Amino acid sequence: MLDQPTSRDQLPEAPSIEAKSARRLVLAAVMMATFMAAMESSIVATAMPTIVAELGGFHLFSWAFAAYLLPQAVTIPIYGRLADLYGRKRVFFAGAGLFLFASTLCGLAWGMLPLVLFRALQGAGAGAIQPIAITIIGDIYQPTERARVQGYISGVFGVAAIIGPMLGAFLVEHVTWSLVFWINLPIGAVTFLMFGLAALRLHLPSRPGSSETKLSGRGASRDGSMSPSQAS
């Protein structure tokens, strides 16, 4: 590869121990957030017959799924542009917060029409989670590490596809269908906490896209295109 460093002096500096710890926190938070959004489609699939039986409105059965997926697809490029303008972290928090708020409303739905509307709001928030999460990973990891890390994130979808239907059926059978949506709340709270702890270790620049990288502690690394500060 002609564009690869040819001498030891040209190699990027290794991140400090504190920087590695902060990156692990971000990676764990990204994986949990991705799991939360990915599981939402599969966990509802087994719970929806029970929800329709309780709320009525069978003619809106398919809309409970479409109302989630369509806004999610539409808002992905919008969130991407907003992340370039205002920073990854702000947009990610905004989207994840909207997702959790809508999840709360879904669990409180009193009919199929309100549920469909709340699912649309939930999908609008989900559009920020997975793409912005992958962008954050691309910002804070070097090219040689990105394939491995993104492999972890891709594995989350497989796990969500397996766990989601079983968990949805269990919650509907033994607890209540509202927990199918409310289960996102503790996962989201832990995700916000982990992102917050990681942010405390990063001195984030005021402008998104800045190439400046400042990590608290010694041994901070500089690499403009992969700066953890771009996750702000």
C-alpha positions as CSV (number, residue, x, y, z in Angstrom):
1,M,0.0,0.0,0.0
2,L,1.6,3.2,-1.2
3,D,-0.2,5.4,1.3
4,Q,0.9,3.5,4.3
5,P,3.7,4.7,6.6
6,T,7.1,3.5,5.5
7,S,9.1,4.3,8.7
8,R,8.6,4.0,12.4
9,D,8.7,7.8,12.7
10,Q,5.7,8.1,10.5
11,L,3.6,5.7,12.5
12,P,0.8,7.3,14.7
13,E,1.6,7.5,18.4
14,A,0.0,4.8,20.5
15,P,-2.9,6.1,22.6
16,S,-2.4,6.5,26.3
17,I,-3.8,4.0,28.8
18,E,-6.5,6.6,29.7
19,A,-7.3,7.1,26.1
20,K,-7.7,3.4,25.6
21,S,-10.0,3.2,28.6
22,A,-12.2,6.0,27.3
23,R,-12.4,4.3,23.9
24,R,-13.5,1.1,25.5
25,L,-16.3,2.9,27.3
26,V,-17.4,4.6,24.0
27,L,-17.3,1.2,22.2
28,A,-19.3,-0.5,24.9
29,A,-21.9,2.4,24.9
30,V,-22.1,2.2,21.1
31,M,-22.7,-1.5,21.2
32,M,-25.4,-1.2,23.8
33,A,-27.1,1.6,21.9
34,T,-26.9,-0.4,18.6
35,F,-28.3,-3.5,20.4
36,M,-31.2,-1.4,21.8
37,A,-32.2,-0.1,18.3
38,A,-31.6,-3.4,16.5
39,M,-33.6,-5.4,19.0
40,E,-36.6,-3.1,18.8
41,S,-37.7,-4.5,15.5
42,S,-37.4,-8.2,16.5
43,I,-38.7,-8.0,20.1
44,V,-42.0,-6.4,18.9
45,A,-42.6,-9.1,16.3
46,T,-43.6,-11.7,18.8
47,A,-45.4,-9.3,21.1
48,M,-47.6,-7.6,18.5
49,P,-50.3,-10.3,18.3
50,T,-50.9,-9.9,22.1
51,I,-50.8,-6.1,21.8
52,V,-53.4,-6.1,19.0
53,A,-55.6,-8.5,20.9
54,E,-55.5,-6.1,23.9
55,L,-55.7,-2.7,22.1
56,G,-57.7,-3.7,19.1
57,G,-57.2,-2.1,15.6
58,F,-56.0,-5.2,13.7
59,H,-56.1,-3.2,10.5
60,L,-53.1,-1.2,11.8
61,F,-51.1,-4.3,12.6
62,S,-48.6,-3.8,9.7
63,W,-48.3,-0.1,10.5
64,A,-46.8,-0.8,13.9
65,F,-43.7,-2.0,12.0
66,A,-43.8,0.3,9.0
67,A,-44.2,3.4,11.2
68,Y,-40.9,2.5,13.0
69,L,-38.8,1.6,9.9
70,L,-39.9,4.4,7.6
71,P,-38.9,7.3,9.8
72,Q,-35.7,5.5,10.7
73,A,-34.7,5.3,7.1
74,V,-35.7,8.8,6.3
75,T,-33.9,10.5,9.2
76,I,-30.5,8.7,8.8
77,P,-29.1,11.2,6.2
78,I,-30.7,14.1,8.2
79,Y,-28.9,13.1,11.3
80,G,-25.7,12.6,9.4
81,R,-25.8,16.2,8.2
82,L,-26.7,17.4,11.7
83,A,-23.8,15.5,13.1
84,D,-21.4,17.3,10.7
85,L,-22.8,20.6,11.8
86,Y,-23.3,20.2,15.5
87,G,-21.1,17.2,16.5
88,R,-21.6,13.5,16.9
89,K,-22.2,13.4,20.6
90,R,-24.9,16.0,20.6
91,V,-26.8,14.4,17.8
92,F,-26.4,11.0,19.2
93,F,-27.7,12.0,22.6
94,A,-30.7,13.9,21.0
95,G,-31.6,10.9,18.9
96,A,-31.2,8.4,21.7
97,G,-33.2,10.6,24.0
98,L,-36.0,10.9,21.5
99,F,-35.9,7.1,21.1
100,L,-36.2,6.5,24.9
101,F,-39.0,9.1,25.3
102,A,-41.0,7.4,22.5
103,S,-40.3,4.0,24.0
104,T,-41.9,5.2,27.2
105,L,-45.0,6.5,25.3
106,C,-45.3,3.2,23.4
107,G,-45.6,1.4,26.7
108,L,-48.3,3.7,27.8
109,A,-50.3,3.5,24.5
110,W,-54.1,3.2,25.0
111,G,-54.9,2.1,21.4
112,M,-53.3,1.0,18.2
113,L,-53.4,4.4,16.5
114,P,-51.5,6.1,19.4
115,L,-49.0,3.2,19.3
116,V,-48.4,3.6,15.6
117,L,-47.8,7.4,16.1
118,F,-45.4,6.7,19.0
119,R,-43.6,4.0,17.0
120,A,-43.1,6.6,14.3
121,L,-41.5,8.9,16.9
122,Q,-39.4,6.0,18.1
123,G,-38.2,5.3,14.6
124,A,-37.3,9.0,14.1
125,G,-35.0,8.7,17.2
126,A,-33.5,5.3,16.1
127,G,-32.3,6.9,12.9
128,A,-29.5,8.6,14.9
129,I,-28.3,5.7,16.9
130,Q,-26.7,3.2,14.5
131,P,-25.2,5.4,11.8
132,I,-23.9,8.0,14.3
133,A,-22.5,5.2,16.4
134,I,-20.5,3.8,13.5
135,T,-19.3,7.3,12.7
136,I,-18.1,7.8,16.2
137,I,-16.2,4.5,16.0
138,G,-14.6,5.6,12.7
139,D,-13.5,8.9,14.4
140,I,-11.8,7.4,17.5
141,Y,-10.2,4.3,16.0
142,Q,-7.4,4.1,13.5
143,P,-8.0,2.5,10.1
144,T,-6.1,-0.7,11.1
145,E,-8.5,-1.1,14.1
146,R,-11.8,-0.1,12.5
147,A,-12.6,-3.5,10.8
148,R,-12.2,-5.4,14.0
149,V,-14.3,-2.9,16.0
150,Q,-17.0,-2.7,13.4
151,G,-17.1,-6.5,13.4
152,Y,-18.1,-6.3,17.0
153,I,-20.9,-3.9,16.2
154,S,-22.1,-6.1,13.3
155,G,-22.2,-9.0,15.7
156,V,-24.6,-7.1,17.9
157,F,-27.3,-7.3,15.1
158,G,-27.0,-11.1,15.1
159,V,-27.4,-11.2,18.9
160,A,-30.4,-8.9,18.8
161,A,-32.1,-11.0,16.1
162,I,-31.8,-14.1,18.3
163,I,-32.6,-12.6,21.7
164,G,-35.3,-10.2,20.6
165,P,-38.1,-12.6,19.7
166,M,-37.5,-14.8,22.7
167,L,-37.4,-11.9,25.1
168,G,-40.5,-10.4,23.6
169,A,-42.5,-13.6,23.9
170,F,-41.3,-14.1,27.5
171,L,-42.3,-10.6,28.6
172,V,-45.7,-10.8,27.0
173,E,-46.4,-14.2,28.5
174,H,-45.1,-13.7,32.0
175,V,-45.1,-9.9,32.6
176,T,-46.8,-7.3,30.4
177,W,-46.4,-6.1,26.8
178,S,-45.4,-2.6,28.0
179,L,-42.0,-4.0,29.1
180,V,-41.3,-4.8,25.4
181,F,-40.8,-1.0,25.0
182,W,-39.7,-0.1,28.6
183,I,-36.8,-2.5,28.5
184,N,-35.0,0.1,26.4
185,L,-35.0,2.6,29.4
186,P,-32.4,0.9,31.6
187,I,-30.2,0.0,28.5
188,G,-30.4,3.6,27.4
189,A,-29.6,4.9,30.9
190,V,-26.5,2.8,31.0
191,T,-25.5,4.0,27.5
192,F,-25.8,7.6,28.5
193,L,-23.8,7.0,31.7
194,M,-21.0,5.3,29.8
195,F,-20.9,8.0,27.2
196,G,-20.8,10.6,30.0
197,L,-17.9,8.9,31.8
198,A,-16.0,8.7,28.5
199,A,-16.7,12.4,27.8
200,L,-15.2,13.4,31.2
201,R,-11.9,12.0,30.0
202,L,-12.0,13.8,26.7
203,H,-11.4,17.6,26.2
204,L,-13.9,18.2,23.4
205,P,-13.3,21.1,21.0
206,S,-16.0,23.7,20.6
207,R,-16.3,23.2,16.8
208,P,-17.3,19.9,15.3
209,G,-14.8,18.4,12.9
210,S,-11.8,20.0,14.5
211,S,-8.6,18.0,14.1
212,E,-7.5,18.8,17.6
213,T,-7.3,15.8,19.9
214,K,-6.9,16.4,23.6
215,L,-7.1,13.6,26.0
216,S,-6.8,14.1,29.7
217,G,-3.6,12.6,31.1
218,R,-0.3,12.0,29.5
219,G,0.6,10.3,26.4
220,A,-2.3,11.6,24.3
221,S,-2.2,10.8,20.6
222,R,-2.7,13.1,17.7
223,D,-4.4,11.9,14.5
224,G,-6.7,14.5,12.9
225,S,-8.9,12.1,10.9
226,M,-9.6,9.8,13.8
227,S,-9.8,12.2,16.7
228,P,-11.9,11.3,19.6
229,S,-12.8,14.9,19.8
230,Q,-14.9,14.5,16.6
231,A,-17.3,12.4,18.6
232,S,-18.5,15.6,20.3
